[in-house]
Amino acid sequence: MADYELQAFSVLFQKLAARLGLDSEHPSSEVRMRAALSALIEEDAEAAELARTLLALRGPVEGDGPPPGRPISLGDNEDLLDAEALYAVVEACRSLAGRDRARGAGRLLREAIWTLWEQPRLPPTLLDGRCPTSYPWSPSARGTVATQAKRPQGLVIGHLYPLERLAGDLMDECNGSALDTVALLQGRIISAILTRQEDRLVRSPTGMPWEAFEADPWCRYRVVLPVGEFAPIDRDG
């Protein structure tokens, strides 16, 4: 069994470790792992989807790929104030549940994430006003800068964990306060710089919980992009 398969199984076991009686961090044997995985696939559709996705990867779960880019903190007090404002938007969106305008709540919340939290915390230096040079850039994105030095066009911040999924996490009842909101935002906004064409190649997966991205932040990128070749602009010479 390949190392990345063992790692994928370990992620799955976190979900039902108590019921199965397994040590989720150090599974005791490959035989028990296979038996437990079969049980998970039969009883937990989300776990089955995660298994299929992770086991289809063509490299280690914790393999190549630089650390994702993350927004910086503006200080505990400023972060909490902005999270309180964003949480007010969350509560407003929750009030739309079951109404005709509920469909637009996700779009509103994604815009609020960007405006109230992510954009003010982009680390310097920025190219094109919104692309941090310290984030990992795809080779094509770096090439765009090399050929369009004055004002590179066609670059986007690609969210490794989809913003629509983060918006759903914020709307979940487990998010009960501004402090919970801070933790979700600081933990789950992970990004890289892509060209628009590359961004269109990366599809948002269905049925993959946060644990999949926690195990491998690049899990939905590495299938279609050379994530091992991503690098910050300021380290690229």
C-alpha positions in Angstrom: 0.0 0.0 0.0 1.4 3.4 -1.0 2.3 6.0 1.6 -0.3 8.4 0.3 -3.0 5.7 0.6 -2.1 5.2 4.2 -2.3 9.0 4.8 -5.7 9.1 3.0 -7.0 6.3 5.2 -5.8 8.2 8.3 -7.9 11.2 7.3 -11.0 9.0 6.8 -10.6 7.4 10.2 -10.8 10.7 12.0 -14.5 10.8 11.1 -15.5 7.5 12.8 -12.5 6.6 15.0 -14.6 6.5 18.2 -17.2 4.1 16.7 -14.5 1.9 15.1 -12.3 1.8 18.1 -9.2 2.7 16.1 -6.2 5.0 16.8 -6.9 7.5 14.1 -3.3 8.8 14.1 -1.6 5.5 14.2 -3.7 2.7 12.7 -2.6 -0.6 14.1 -2.5 -2.6 10.9 -3.2 -2.6 7.2 -5.7 -5.3 7.6 -7.8 -3.4 10.1 -7.4 -0.2 7.9 -8.9 -2.0 4.9 -11.8 -3.4 7.0 -12.5 -0.1 8.5 -12.4 1.7 5.2 -15.0 -0.8 3.8 -17.3 0.0 6.7 -16.8 3.8 6.1 -17.6 3.5 2.4 -20.8 1.5 3.2 -22.0 3.8 5.9 -20.7 7.3 5.2 -21.2 8.7 1.7 -19.0 11.7 2.4 -16.1 9.5 3.6 -16.5 7.4 0.4 -16.2 10.5 -1.8 -13.2 11.6 0.2 -11.6 8.2 -0.3 -12.2 8.1 -4.0 -10.7 11.6 -4.4 -7.6 11.2 -2.2 -6.8 7.7 -3.5 -7.0 8.9 -7.1 -4.2 11.5 -6.5 -1.0 10.7 -8.4 1.3 11.8 -5.7 1.6 11.8 -1.9 -1.1 13.6 0.1 1.6 15.6 1.8 3.9 15.7 -1.3 5.0 18.4 -3.5 3.6 21.9 -3.4 4.7 25.0 -1.4 2.8 26.3 1.7 -0.4 28.1 0.5 -0.7 31.8 0.7 -2.7 33.2 3.7 -4.0 36.6 4.6 -2.0 38.3 7.4 -3.4 39.3 10.8 -4.1 43.0 11.5 -3.9 42.3 15.2 -6.3 40.6 17.5 -8.5 43.6 18.1 -8.9 44.6 14.5 -9.4 41.0 13.4 -12.2 40.6 15.9 -13.9 43.8 14.9 -13.9 42.8 11.2 -15.1 39.3 12.2 -18.0 40.9 14.1 -19.0 42.8 11.0 -18.7 39.7 8.9 -20.7 37.6 11.4 -23.5 40.2 11.2 -23.6 39.5 7.4 -23.7 35.8 8.2 -26.7 36.3 10.5 -28.4 38.4 7.8 -27.9 35.7 5.2 -29.2 33.1 7.6 -32.4 35.1 7.9 -33.0 34.7 4.2 -33.2 30.9 4.5 -36.3 29.6 2.8 -37.1 32.9 1.1 -36.9 33.7 -2.6 -33.7 35.7 -2.1 -31.9 32.9 -0.3 -30.0 32.0 -3.5 -28.2 35.3 -3.4 -27.0 34.9 0.2 -23.9 32.8 -0.8 -22.8 35.4 -3.3 -23.3 38.2 -0.8 -21.3 36.3 1.8 -18.5 35.6 -0.6 -18.2 39.3 -1.4 -18.3 40.1 2.3 -15.4 37.7 2.9 -13.3 39.5 0.3 -14.3 43.0 1.3 -14.3 42.8 5.1 -11.6 40.3 5.6 -9.4 39.0 2.8 -8.6 42.1 0.8 -7.5 44.3 3.7 -5.1 41.5 4.8 -3.3 40.7 1.6 0.4 40.7 2.5 2.6 43.1 0.6 3.9 43.4 -2.0 0.9 43.3 -4.4 1.1 43.1 -8.2 -2.0 44.3 -10.2 -3.3 45.7 -6.9 -4.4 42.3 -5.5 -1.8 39.5 -6.1 0.7 39.1 -3.3 4.2 38.3 -4.5 4.7 36.1 -1.4 1.9 33.7 -2.4 2.8 30.7 -4.5 2.5 31.5 -8.3 2.0 29.1 -11.1 4.7 29.0 -13.8 2.2 30.5 -16.2 1.3 33.3 -13.8 5.0 34.1 -13.3 5.5 34.1 -17.1 2.7 36.6 -17.4 4.6 39.0 -15.1 7.8 38.5 -17.1 6.1 39.4 -20.4 3.8 42.2 -19.0 6.0 43.8 -16.4 4.2 47.2 -16.2 0.7 45.9 -15.4 0.2 42.1 -15.8 -3.3 41.1 -16.9 -5.3 37.9 -16.5 -4.2 37.0 -13.0 -6.5 35.8 -10.2 -6.2 34.7 -6.6 -7.1 31.0 -6.7 -8.7 29.8 -3.4 -7.4 26.3 -2.8 -10.4 25.8 -0.5 -13.3 27.1 -2.5 -14.9 30.3 -1.2 -18.4 28.9 -1.7 -17.4 26.1 0.7 -16.1 28.6 3.2 -19.3 30.6 2.9 -21.2 27.4 3.7 -19.0 26.8 6.7 -19.7 30.3 8.0 -23.4 29.7 7.6 -23.3 26.4 9.5 -24.8 26.4 13.0 -21.4 25.4 14.3 -20.3 29.0 13.6 -21.9 30.7 16.6 -19.8 33.8 17.2 -17.3 36.3 15.8 -14.5 34.3 17.5 -15.6 31.2 15.6 -15.7 33.3 12.4 -12.1 34.4 13.0 -10.9 30.8 13.4 -12.7 29.7 10.2 -11.3 32.6 8.2 -7.7 32.3 9.5 -7.7 28.5 8.9 -9.5 28.1 5.6 -8.5 31.0 3.4 -5.6 29.4 1.5 -4.6 30.7 -1.9 -2.3 30.8 -4.9 -1.9 33.0 -7.9 -3.1 31.6 -11.3 -3.9 32.8 -14.7 -7.6 32.9 -15.5 -7.3 30.0 -17.9 -5.8 27.9 -15.2 -8.5 28.9 -12.8 -11.1 27.6 -15.2 -9.4 24.2 -15.2 -9.8 23.7 -11.5 -13.2 22.4 -10.6 -14.8 22.6 -7.2 -15.2 19.1 -5.8 -18.4 17.7 -4.4 -18.5 15.8 -1.1 -15.0 16.7 0.0 -15.0 18.0 3.6 -12.5 20.4 5.0 -10.4 17.5 6.3 -9.4 16.6 2.8 -7.9 20.1 2.2 -6.4 20.0 5.7 -4.5 16.8 4.7 -3.5 18.1 1.3 -4.2 21.8 0.6 -3.4 21.2 -3.1 -5.8 18.3 -3.5 -8.0 19.8 -6.2 -5.2 21.6 -8.0 -2.5 18.9 -8.4 -4.6 16.8 -10.8 -4.5 19.5 -13.5 -1.6 21.8 -12.5 2.1 21.3 -11.7 1.8 22.3 -8.1 5.4 21.4 -7.4 6.5 24.2 -9.7 4.5 26.9 -7.9 6.7 29.5 -6.3 6.5 33.1 -4.9 7.5 35.8 -7.2 9.9 37.4 -4.7 11.9 34.1 -4.6 11.9 33.6 -8.4 14.4 36.2 -9.1 
